[in-house]
Amino acid sequence: MSDIFESDIYEENEDLASLEDLQESESTDSRNFVFPKELYKLKLVYSFEGIYATFPGGKLNDGDKVIVPTRYGLDLAENLGISKVPVGIKPGDVVQIARKANNDDLEKASSLAETEKSAFKVFREKVEHHHLDMKLISVHFLVGEQKALFFFSSDNRVDFRELVKDLVSIFKMRIELRQIGVRDECRITGGLGVCGRPYCCNSISDKLRPVSIKMAKEQNLSLNSMKISGQCGRLLCCLSYEYDWYSEARKKLPNEGIRLFYDDTNFRVIEVNPITSMVKMLGEDGRVIEVNAKRFVREGNRWKIGN
């Protein structure tokens, strides 16, 4: 880690591991799988969840609405276009579009959107009546079948069996309550990150790889939780989004801490900047110099500076 951050280390008792996501292993089959050429990227408007799908019934135009199987049932989704480079998915994640949405589907979606507003109020009233510790995040009625989804967050396990009975008696359909985590909450609600741009999980992709502290270290970022965590309290999504570039760039650069002889003096590399391709070195004589990374040549396991 660069000396420039030595005075900006996390507090001694700060548990940075709690900010990380659970790591998911990638199978060999996933890495070698060849995805279909016409693989469409769809978006569920109510949650901004991305879905990859094929459509045997013909071609789709950007913006077309379709009925597609989701993890909760048949629902309406919008086609964002053909995906040339699928991000963060496995072969099993690819689904088949049921059909294009017709006028009846679109009218039903519009009508259900109004029902969702009243359902929001009903849910809160029932939660208060049963004295439950639940924060309602979003309500959605599926277009393709009679089913309502209520997404909520809570710090504790919640016994909502009586609440479900009340909701079923009111809406006369299947009711499913889903307790979601902080990342999913931010993906659904959206907002602006510390960079001033919309959340990555909401605007770029909801299928980024799990984020780890290693990614922050690779990018020479301060290990201060306030600086590398987002509004959700977890590590910033963009750490994962940019990690591959930093990882590849660093392979062509010397590591921080190595020593080499240059200009009749022993130097130690104290900072490597992959973005500017500049390497900062501290000499035994007190000099601090910056050298373009292109001048570094690797001979075996040793680095030297060429002319």
Long-range contacts (C-beta under 8 A, 24 or more apart in sequence): 1-217, 1-220, 1-223, 1-256, 2-220, 2-256, 2-270, 2-271, 2-272, 3-270, 3-271, 3-282, 4-270, 4-271, 5-220, 5-221, 5-222, 5-223, 8-222, 8-224, 9-222, 9-223, 9-224, 10-223, 10-224, 10-225, 14-225, 16-213, 16-223, 16-225, 17-213, 19-213, 19-225, 19-228, 19-229, 19-233, 19-234, 19-235, 20-210, 20-211, 20-212, 20-213, 20-234, 20-235, 21-183, 21-210, 21-211, 21-212, 21-234, 21-235, 22-210, 23-210, 23-212, 24-209, 24-210, 26-90, 27-90, 29-91, 30-90, 30-91, 33-90, 33-91, 35-83, 35-86, 35-91, 35-94, 36-94, 38-82, 39-82, 39-83, 39-86, 39-94, 40-79, 40-80, 40-81, 40-82, 40-83, 40-97, 41-79, 41-80, 41-81, 41-82, 41-83, 42-66, 42-68, 42-77, 42-78, 42-79, 42-80, 42-97, 43-77, 43-78, 43-80, 44-70, 44-75, 44-76, 44-77, 45-76, 45-77, 45-78, 46-138, 46-140, 46-188, 47-138, 47-140, 47-151, 47-184, 47-187, 47-188, 48-187, 48-188, 48-190, 48-201, 48-202, 48-203, 48-206, 49-187, 49-206, 50-205, 50-206, 50-207, 51-77, 51-95, 52-83, 52-86, 52-89, 52-93, 52-94, 52-95, 53-94, 53-95, 53-96, 53-97, 54-94, 54-95, 54-96, 54-97, 55-96, 55-97, 56-96, 57-97, 57-99, 57-100, 60-97, 60-100, 64-100, 64-101, 65-100, 65-101, 65-105, 65-106, 66-97, 66-98, 66-99, 66-100, 66-101, 67-97, 67-98, 67-99, 67-100, 67-101, 67-105, 67-143, 67-144, 68-95, 68-97, 68-98, 69-95, 69-96, 69-98, 70-95, 72-142, 72-147, 72-149, 72-176, 73-142, 73-144, 73-145, 73-147, 74-98, 74-142, 74-143, 74-144, 74-145, 75-142, 75-143, 75-144, 76-101, 76-105, 76-106, 76-109, 76-143, 76-144, 87-205, 87-207, 87-208, 88-205, 88-207, 88-208, 88-209, 89-207, 98-144, 101-143, 105-143, 105-144, 108-143, 109-143, 112-141, 112-143, 115-141, 116-140, 116-141, 119-148, 119-150, 119-171, 122-167, 122-170, 123-150, 123-167, 126-163, 126-166, 126-167, 127-163, 129-166, 130-160, 130-162, 130-163, 130-166, 132-158, 132-160, 132-163, 133-158, 134-158, 134-160, 137-180, 137-185, 137-188, 137-189, 138-188, 138-189, 141-173, 145-174, 146-173, 146-174, 147-173, 147-174, 147-175, 147-176, 148-173, 148-174, 148-175, 148-176, 149-176, 149-178, 150-175, 150-176, 150-177, 150-178, 151-178, 151-180, 151-184, 151-188, 152-177, 152-178, 152-179, 152-180, 153-179, 153-180, 153-181, 153-182, 153-185, 154-179, 182-232, 182-233, 182-234, 183-232, 183-234, 185-232, 186-230, 186-231, 186-232, 191-231, 193-230, 193-231, 193-236, 193-238, 194-230, 194-236, 195-238, 199-230, 199-231, 199-237, 200-236, 200-237, 200-238, 200-241, 201-237, 204-237, 204-241, 205-241, 208-237, 208-240, 208-241, 209-240, 210-240, 211-235, 211-236, 211-237, 211-239, 211-240, 215-239, 215-240, 215-243, 218-243, 218-246, 218-247, 218-250, 219-243, 219-246, 220-271, 220-272, 220-273, 220-274, 245-274, 246-274, 249-274, 250-274, 252-293, 253-277, 253-279, 253-293, 253-296, 254-279, 254-293, 254-296, 254-298, 254-303, 258-303, 260-302, 260-303, 260-304, 260-305, 261-304, 262-291, 262-304, 262-305
